[in-house]
Amino acid sequence: MGRGTGQQFSTHTQPSGSDDGDDDDDDDDDADKVDDDDVAQFKTAVAQAA
């Protein structure tokens, strides 16, 4: 799940200060992890897309 959403919510593909909830220096280490902010953002995105 983390690998699938990592790119979507990564600050590598979004400007710094975006609402992905990740610090820039955490993105590489957390590429295959999902933190609470990612989960919340993912659920919001899914809800909006539905």
HUNOR-V337864 format. One record per backbone hydrogen bond with DSSP energy under -0.5 kcal/mol. CO is the residue of the C=O (numbers start at 1). NH is the residue of the N-H. E is the energy in kcal/mol with one decimal. If there is no record, write none. Layout:
co = {CO,CO}
nh = {NH,NH}
e = {E,E}
//
This chain:
co = {1,2,3,5,6,7,10,15,18,23,23,24,26,28,30,35,36,37,38,39,40,41,42,43,44,45,46}
nh = {5,6,7,9,10,10,13,18,21,26,27,27,30,31,33,39,40,41,42,43,44,45,46,47,48,49,50}
e = {-2.0,-2.1,-0.6,-2.1,-0.7,-0.5,-1.2,-1.5,-0.8,-1.8,-0.8,-0.9,-2.3,-1.1,-2.1,-2.4,-2.5,-2.7,-2.9,-2.7,-2.2,-2.7,-2.7,-2.5,-2.5,-2.1,-1.7}
//
